[in-house]
Amino acid sequence: MTSLFSPGARALVTGGTSGIGLAIARALRDAGCRVTVTGLDEAATRAADCRDLDARAHDVADDAAVHRLVESHDRLDVVVNSAGMILRGGAEFDPAQFSRVVDVNLTGALRVSVASRPLLAATRGCILNVASMLSFFGSGQAPAYSASKGGVAQLTKSLALAWADQGIRVNAIAPGWIATELTRPLQEDAARSRAILDRTPLKRWGRPEDVAGAALFLCSPAAAFVTGAILPVDGGYSAA
């Protein structure tokens, strides 16, 4: 692939050792960025196919760790906030667990963005947040995940307004039903999968690479006049 970025461009992708985050990291690498990816622990960084990526263990809920991670870079052109979690089986209705999910998915994105702002201002770089179709819908099974992703959408718009005068663009992608390990239980449930496909106009599960293409556009100079946008990547699910 022809390089889309200037020589020496650097990208940071939290939650970049698996699934959507890893697909985005690979796309940025192939487009000419040197990419740092993070996973929650060393096992995550070893398990991932992180060839040509700088893989590090990191927790976005740890303020000090966030600052150490960002300060280890002398340049950042792209920051992708993809680290996230969901709890199943009704666990998110417990206030303590609700707070934990919000702290990772929403406050974690804020921590990384604020810490990265000076470096991004120096390169007139961009932030891409990973929202969700649940930024627009509620969830009877995952209230914390849904609330946090709704917050990510509004955080995206707020940071876009706050930092536009520094040349920093802030956008988000909102993936729909994507075939990853996170959604494997739903993929393997024939009734749930059929209900999802029946509502999805393109009639298939998305692939991480489908999301990576949209992400690469929003991170690239091709989107130089795009900020504060939330782009659904859901096969038409949210339009149905």
C-alpha positions as CSV (number, residue, x, y, z in Angstrom):
1,M,0.0,0.0,0.0
2,T,1.2,3.5,-0.8
3,S,2.0,5.5,2.3
4,L,-0.8,7.8,3.3
5,F,1.2,9.5,6.1
6,S,4.2,11.6,6.3
7,P,7.6,10.0,6.9
8,G,8.1,9.1,10.6
9,A,4.4,9.2,11.4
10,R,3.6,7.4,14.7
11,A,0.3,5.9,15.8
12,L,-0.9,4.6,19.2
13,V,-3.8,2.1,19.3
14,T,-5.0,1.1,22.7
15,G,-6.7,-2.3,22.8
16,G,-4.8,-3.0,19.6
17,T,-3.7,-6.6,20.2
18,S,-6.9,-8.2,19.1
19,G,-10.1,-7.8,17.1
20,I,-11.1,-4.4,15.7
21,G,-8.1,-2.6,17.3
22,L,-5.6,-5.0,15.8
23,A,-7.2,-4.7,12.4
24,I,-6.9,-0.9,12.6
25,A,-3.3,-1.1,13.8
26,R,-2.4,-3.3,10.8
27,A,-4.1,-0.9,8.4
28,L,-2.2,2.0,9.9
29,R,1.1,0.1,9.7
30,D,0.4,-0.8,6.0
31,A,-0.3,2.8,5.3
32,G,3.1,3.9,6.5
33,C,2.8,4.5,10.3
34,R,5.0,3.1,13.0
35,V,2.4,1.7,15.4
36,T,2.3,1.0,19.1
37,V,-0.4,-1.3,20.3
38,T,-1.5,-2.0,23.8
39,G,-3.2,-5.0,25.5
40,L,-4.2,-5.4,29.1
41,D,-1.4,-7.8,30.0
42,E,1.7,-9.5,28.7
43,A,-0.3,-12.5,27.6
44,A,-2.4,-10.3,25.3
45,T,0.7,-8.9,23.6
46,R,2.2,-12.3,23.1
47,A,-1.0,-13.9,21.8
48,A,-1.5,-11.3,19.1
49,D,0.0,-11.3,15.6
50,C,1.9,-8.1,16.3
51,R,4.5,-8.4,13.6
52,D,6.0,-5.0,12.9
53,L,4.0,-3.5,15.8
54,D,5.4,-2.3,19.1
55,A,3.2,-4.3,21.5
56,R,3.0,-3.3,25.2
57,A,0.9,-4.3,28.2
58,H,-1.1,-1.3,29.4
59,D,-4.2,-0.5,31.4
60,V,-6.1,2.6,30.3
61,A,-7.8,2.8,33.8
62,D,-4.4,3.5,35.4
63,D,-3.6,7.3,35.2
64,A,0.1,6.9,35.8
65,A,0.4,4.2,33.3
66,V,-1.3,6.3,30.6
67,H,1.1,9.1,31.2
68,R,4.1,6.8,31.1
69,L,2.9,5.3,27.8
70,V,2.4,8.6,26.1
71,E,5.6,10.1,27.5
72,S,7.6,7.2,25.9
73,H,6.8,8.6,22.5
74,D,8.4,11.7,21.1
75,R,5.8,12.0,18.4
76,L,2.2,11.0,17.8
77,D,0.2,11.6,14.7
78,V,-2.7,9.2,15.3
79,V,-4.3,8.0,18.6
80,V,-7.0,5.3,18.4
81,N,-8.9,4.6,21.6
82,S,-10.0,1.0,21.1
83,A,-9.5,-0.4,24.5
84,G,-12.8,-1.6,26.0
85,M,-14.7,-4.2,27.9
86,I,-18.2,-5.6,28.4
87,L,-19.6,-7.8,31.2
88,R,-22.3,-10.3,30.5
89,G,-24.9,-12.2,32.5
90,G,-26.3,-9.1,34.1
91,A,-23.1,-8.1,35.9
92,E,-23.3,-4.5,34.6
93,F,-26.3,-3.8,36.7
94,D,-24.1,-3.9,39.8
95,P,-23.0,-0.3,40.4
96,A,-19.4,-1.2,41.1
97,Q,-19.2,-3.2,37.9
98,F,-21.0,-0.4,36.0
99,S,-18.4,2.1,37.2
100,R,-15.6,-0.3,36.2
101,V,-16.9,-0.6,32.6
102,V,-17.4,3.2,32.3
103,D,-13.9,3.8,33.7
104,V,-12.3,1.7,31.0
105,N,-14.5,2.5,28.0
106,L,-15.2,6.2,28.5
107,T,-12.8,7.6,31.1
108,G,-10.0,5.6,29.6
109,A,-10.5,7.2,26.2
110,L,-10.4,10.6,27.9
111,R,-7.2,9.8,29.8
112,V,-5.4,8.8,26.7
113,S,-6.7,11.7,24.7
114,V,-5.8,14.3,27.2
115,A,-2.3,12.9,27.8
116,S,-1.7,12.7,24.0
117,R,-3.0,16.2,23.2
118,P,0.4,18.1,23.3
119,L,2.0,15.6,20.9
120,L,-1.0,15.6,18.6
121,A,-1.0,19.4,18.6
122,A,2.6,19.4,17.5
123,T,1.8,17.2,14.4
124,R,-1.7,18.5,13.9
125,G,-2.7,14.9,14.4
126,C,-6.0,13.1,15.1
127,I,-7.9,11.0,17.5
128,L,-10.2,8.2,16.6
129,N,-12.5,6.8,19.2
130,V,-14.2,3.4,18.9
131,A,-17.8,3.9,19.7
132,S,-20.5,1.4,18.9
133,M,-24.0,1.1,17.4
134,L,-25.0,1.0,21.1
135,S,-23.9,4.7,21.1
136,F,-27.3,5.1,19.5
137,F,-29.4,2.3,21.0
138,G,-29.9,1.1,24.6
139,S,-29.1,-2.4,25.7
140,G,-31.2,-4.5,28.1
141,Q,-28.2,-6.8,28.7
142,A,-25.3,-4.4,28.9
143,P,-26.3,-1.0,30.4
144,A,-22.8,0.0,31.3
145,Y,-21.3,-0.8,27.9
146,S,-24.2,1.0,26.2
147,A,-23.9,4.1,28.5
148,S,-20.2,4.2,28.1
149,K,-20.4,4.1,24.3
150,G,-23.0,6.8,24.3
151,G,-20.6,8.8,26.3
152,V,-17.8,8.1,23.8
153,A,-20.0,9.6,21.1
154,Q,-20.5,12.8,23.0
155,L,-16.8,12.9,24.2
156,T,-15.8,12.7,20.5
157,K,-17.9,15.8,19.6
158,S,-16.7,17.7,22.7
159,L,-13.0,17.1,22.1
160,A,-13.5,18.0,18.4
161,L,-14.8,21.3,19.5
162,A,-12.3,21.9,22.3
163,W,-9.2,21.1,20.2
164,A,-10.0,22.2,16.7
165,D,-8.0,25.4,17.2
166,Q,-4.9,23.3,17.8
167,G,-5.4,21.4,14.6
168,I,-6.5,18.2,16.2
169,R,-9.3,16.3,14.5
170,V,-11.4,14.0,16.7
171,N,-13.8,11.4,15.1
172,A,-15.3,8.1,16.0
173,I,-16.4,4.9,14.3
174,A,-19.5,3.1,15.5
175,P,-19.1,-0.6,14.6
176,G,-22.1,-2.9,14.4
177,W,-22.1,-6.6,14.7
178,I,-18.5,-7.6,14.0
179,A,-17.2,-11.1,14.1
180,T,-14.6,-11.0,16.9
181,E,-13.9,-13.1,20.0
182,L,-16.1,-10.6,21.9
183,T,-19.1,-11.5,19.9
184,R,-18.4,-15.2,19.4
185,P,-21.1,-16.3,21.9
186,L,-23.7,-14.5,19.7
187,Q,-22.2,-15.8,16.5
188,E,-22.6,-19.4,17.8
189,D,-26.1,-18.9,19.0
190,A,-28.1,-19.7,15.9
191,A,-31.3,-17.8,17.0
192,R,-29.4,-14.6,18.0
193,S,-27.2,-14.7,14.9
194,R,-30.3,-15.1,12.6
195,A,-32.0,-12.1,14.3
196,I,-29.0,-10.0,13.8
197,L,-28.6,-10.9,10.1
198,D,-32.3,-10.5,9.5
199,R,-32.1,-6.8,10.6
200,T,-28.7,-6.2,8.8
201,P,-29.4,-5.1,5.2
202,L,-26.0,-6.5,4.0
203,K,-27.0,-9.9,5.5
204,R,-23.6,-10.8,7.0
205,W,-21.5,-10.3,10.1
206,G,-18.9,-7.6,9.7
207,R,-15.2,-8.3,9.7
208,P,-12.6,-6.3,11.7
209,E,-11.1,-5.4,8.3
210,D,-14.4,-3.7,7.4
211,V,-14.0,-1.4,10.3
212,A,-10.3,-0.8,9.7
213,G,-11.0,0.7,6.3
214,A,-13.4,3.3,7.7
215,A,-10.9,4.0,10.5
216,L,-8.0,4.5,8.1
217,F,-10.0,7.0,6.1
218,L,-10.8,9.1,9.3
219,C,-7.2,9.0,10.4
220,S,-5.8,9.9,7.0
221,P,-5.3,13.3,5.2
222,A,-8.3,12.3,3.0
223,A,-10.5,13.3,6.0
224,A,-8.6,16.6,6.7
225,F,-11.9,18.5,6.9
226,V,-13.8,15.9,9.0
227,T,-14.0,16.3,12.7
228,G,-16.7,15.6,15.3
229,A,-18.1,12.8,13.1
230,I,-19.4,9.4,14.2
231,L,-19.4,7.0,11.3
232,P,-21.5,3.8,11.6
233,V,-19.8,0.7,10.2
234,D,-22.7,-1.7,10.7
235,G,-23.9,-3.1,7.3
236,G,-26.9,-0.8,7.5
237,Y,-28.2,-2.1,10.9
238,S,-28.8,1.4,12.3
239,A,-30.7,2.4,9.2
240,A,-33.2,-0.5,9.4
